[in-house]
Amino acid sequence: MLIAHLGLNVFNDYFDVKDGTDEYNAEYFQQVSGGSRAIELGLITLDNTKKLGLILITIAMLIGAYIFMNVNPLNLKFTILLTLAGLALGYFYTAPPLRLVARSGLGELSIFLAFGPLLTLGTGFAVYNGDFLNSPHFLNVLLLGIPVGFLTTNILLINEFPDMVSDIKTNKNHLVVKFGKKNSRWLYLLFLILAFSSSILSSFLMNNNLITILSITSLFFGLLIFKHIFKNYDNRELVKSNWNTITLHAIFSILLSLCLIFGF
């Protein structure tokens, strides 16, 4: 998963440079938006970036093939389909002919699915020793992917703020371009509320009170981030919210895993 993610990020860098997005971007926040800048800094050529992406994806597929060999036959078809769907959504986020990032919200939807429900369901099908589709765990695993997906989407959304001007020039019609920075603040809050309300729903269905406590506590941190975004959406102080959004996602994901381990 990590190698595949890295490979897709490399391809996203490749296509962002190829279509001119990163060249036009003078307002990026180093390390959190505007791409890696590795090509612009001369650390790697455009052609070698493409080759590196292919190498990483090939390694990920070889590891995936080994995992598929150990998947329960009842779950193999869905494991492969979900894996391919996740890879396709990640690749075509910036790659032609789909270039989902340019299609008014389809880019954000693809990231939500790839790093949310598709990821958790794919893992469930891969590791469950039985018919996962008809198991009592299927719905729970599906629901667990929703808050993680929304928190990942908020990472993408907040990183679109500093990139908006350059993205307009290269027809990257994502949500921040479509609605503007000021209105997109409320999208961040909406995704935040959807993330933690879906998490609380999961806790009730699984009778896991630890997840409820985690969700409410994390929501307060998320609201503090939103407060900062609300005031600083159009200046470079916003970078604190970029980093804190990543931190919120990481902490929530780790603690969610611990809640699942100790809550059953």
C-alpha positions in Angstrom: 0.0 0.0 0.0 2.7 2.5 1.0 4.8 1.7 -2.1 1.7 2.0 -4.4 0.9 5.4 -2.7 4.4 6.6 -3.3 4.3 5.5 -6.9 1.0 7.3 -7.5 2.4 10.5 -5.9 5.4 10.3 -8.2 3.0 10.0 -11.2 1.0 13.0 -9.9 4.2 15.0 -9.7 5.0 13.9 -13.3 1.7 15.0 -14.7 1.5 18.3 -12.7 4.9 19.3 -14.2 3.9 18.0 -17.7 0.7 20.1 -17.8 2.4 23.2 -16.4 0.6 23.3 -13.0 3.8 23.3 -10.9 5.5 25.8 -13.2 2.8 28.4 -12.7 2.6 27.8 -8.9 4.5 30.5 -7.0 2.3 30.4 -3.9 2.8 26.8 -2.8 3.6 25.8 0.8 6.8 23.7 0.6 6.2 20.0 1.6 2.4 20.3 1.9 1.3 21.7 -1.5 2.6 22.5 -5.0 4.1 19.1 -5.6 7.5 17.8 -4.4 9.4 20.4 -6.6 12.0 17.6 -7.2 11.9 18.1 -10.9 12.0 21.9 -10.7 15.0 21.7 -8.4 16.8 19.5 -10.8 16.9 16.5 -8.5 15.3 14.3 -11.1 14.4 14.7 -14.8 10.8 14.5 -16.0 11.5 11.2 -17.9 13.2 9.6 -14.9 10.2 10.6 -12.7 8.0 8.6 -15.0 10.4 5.7 -14.8 10.5 5.9 -11.0 6.7 5.8 -10.9 6.6 2.8 -13.1 9.2 1.0 -11.0 7.3 1.7 -7.7 4.0 0.6 -9.1 5.6 -2.6 -10.5 7.1 -3.4 -7.1 3.7 -2.8 -5.5 1.9 -5.0 -8.0 4.5 -7.8 -7.4 3.9 -7.6 -3.6 0.2 -7.5 -4.3 0.4 -10.6 -6.4 2.0 -12.5 -3.5 -0.8 -11.3 -1.2 -3.4 -12.4 -3.7 -2.0 -15.9 -3.6 -2.8 -16.0 0.1 -6.3 -14.5 0.0 -9.3 -16.8 0.6 -10.7 -17.8 -2.8 -14.1 -16.5 -1.8 -12.6 -13.0 -1.5 -10.0 -13.0 -4.3 -12.2 -11.4 -7.0 -13.2 -8.5 -4.8 -9.7 -8.0 -3.5 -8.3 -7.7 -7.0 -11.1 -5.4 -8.2 -10.9 -3.1 -5.2 -7.1 -2.9 -5.6 -7.3 -2.1 -9.3 -10.1 0.5 -8.6 -7.9 2.2 -6.0 -4.9 2.3 -8.3 -7.0 3.6 -11.2 -8.5 6.4 -9.1 -5.1 7.5 -7.8 -3.5 7.4 -11.2 -6.2 9.2 -13.2 -6.5 11.9 -10.5 -4.0 13.9 -12.6 -3.4 11.6 -15.6 -5.2 12.0 -18.9 -7.6 11.2 -20.4 -9.7 11.3 -17.3 -7.8 13.9 -15.2 -10.3 13.7 -12.5 -8.9 16.7 -10.7 -10.2 18.9 -13.5 -13.8 17.6 -13.2 -15.5 19.7 -10.5 -15.3 17.5 -7.4 -14.6 14.1 -9.1 -11.0 14.5 -8.0 -12.0 14.8 -4.3 -14.5 12.0 -4.7 -11.8 9.7 -6.1 -9.4 10.4 -3.2 -12.3 9.9 -0.7 -13.0 6.5 -2.2 -9.4 5.4 -2.7 -8.3 6.3 0.8 -11.5 5.5 2.5 -14.1 2.8 1.8 -12.1 1.1 -1.0 -9.1 0.9 1.3 -10.8 -0.6 4.3 -13.0 -3.0 2.2 -10.0 -4.1 0.2 -8.1 -4.9 3.4 -11.2 -6.7 4.8 -11.5 -8.9 1.7 -7.7 -9.6 1.8 -7.4 -10.7 5.4 -10.7 -12.3 6.3 -10.6 -16.0 6.4 -14.1 -16.7 5.1 -16.8 -15.1 2.9 -16.3 -11.5 3.8 -19.1 -10.1 1.6 -21.7 -12.0 3.6 -20.0 -11.7 7.0 -21.3 -9.5 9.8 -18.1 -7.5 9.5 -18.7 -6.2 6.0 -20.9 -3.2 6.9 -18.6 -2.2 9.9 -15.5 -2.2 7.7 -17.3 -0.2 5.0 -18.4 2.4 7.6 -14.9 2.6 9.2 -13.6 3.8 5.8 -15.9 6.8 5.7 -14.3 9.0 8.4 -10.8 8.1 7.2 -11.9 9.0 3.6 -13.3 12.4 4.7 -10.2 13.3 6.7 -8.0 12.4 3.8 -10.2 14.5 1.5 -9.7 17.4 3.9 -6.0 17.1 3.5 -6.5 17.4 -0.2 -8.9 20.3 0.1 -6.8 22.4 2.4 -3.7 21.9 0.1 -5.8 23.2 -2.8 -6.1 26.6 -1.2 -2.5 27.9 -1.9 -2.5 26.2 -5.3 -5.8 27.8 -6.5 -4.3 30.5 -8.7 -2.0 28.2 -10.6 -4.6 25.5 -10.8 -7.0 27.9 -12.5 -4.4 28.5 -15.2 -4.1 24.8 -16.0 -7.9 24.0 -15.8 -7.7 22.1 -12.5 -11.3 22.7 -11.7 -11.3 21.2 -8.2 -13.6 22.3 -5.4 -11.6 25.3 -4.2 -11.4 26.6 -7.8 -15.1 26.0 -8.2 -16.3 27.6 -5.0 -13.4 29.9 -4.1 -11.3 29.9 -1.0 -13.8 31.8 1.2 -16.7 29.4 0.5 -14.4 26.3 0.6 -13.9 26.9 4.3 -17.4 25.6 4.8 -16.6 22.5 2.8 -13.8 21.7 5.2 -16.2 22.0 8.1 -18.8 19.8 6.3 -16.2 17.1 5.6 -15.1 17.3 9.2 -18.7 16.9 10.5 -19.4 14.0 8.1 -16.2 12.3 9.2 -16.9 12.3 12.9 -20.7 11.7 12.6 -20.0 8.6 10.5 -17.5 7.5 13.1 -20.0 7.9 15.9 -22.5 5.9 13.8 -19.9 3.1 13.5 -19.3 3.1 17.2 -23.0 2.6 17.9 -23.3 -0.2 15.4 -20.2 -1.9 16.8 -21.1 -1.1 20.4 -17.6 0.4 20.9 -17.8 3.4 23.2 -14.0 4.0 22.8 -14.7 5.1 19.2 -17.3 7.6 20.4 -14.9 9.2 22.9 -12.2 9.3 20.1 -14.6 10.9 17.7 -15.8 13.6 20.0 -12.3 14.4 21.2 -11.0 14.6 17.6 -13.9 16.8 16.5 -12.8 19.4 19.0 -9.3 19.4 17.6 -10.8 19.6 14.1 -12.9 22.6 15.0 -9.8 24.4 16.3 -8.2 23.8 12.9 -11.3 25.1 11.2 -11.2 28.3 13.3 -7.7 28.9 12.1 -8.7 28.3 8.5 -11.6 30.6 8.9 -9.3 33.5 9.8 -6.3 32.7 7.6 -7.8 31.1 4.5 -6.1 33.6 2.2 -2.6 34.1 3.8 0.5 32.1 4.5 -0.5 31.5 8.1 -2.8 28.8 6.6 0.2 26.4 6.5 -0.4 25.7 10.2 -3.8 24.3 9.3 -2.3 22.2 6.4 0.1 20.5 8.9 -2.6 20.2 11.6 -5.0 18.6 9.1 -2.4 15.9 8.4 -1.8 15.5 12.1 -5.5 15.1 12.8 -5.8 12.4 10.2 -2.7 10.5 11.5 -3.7 10.7 15.2 -7.3 9.7 14.4 -6.3 6.7 12.3 -3.8 5.4 14.9 -6.2 5.8 17.8 -9.1 4.3 15.8 -6.9 1.2 15.3 -6.3 1.0 19.0 -10.0 1.5 19.8 -10.8 -1.5 17.5 -8.1 -3.6 19.2 -9.1 -2.8 22.8 -12.8 -2.2 22.2 -13.7 -5.8 21.3 
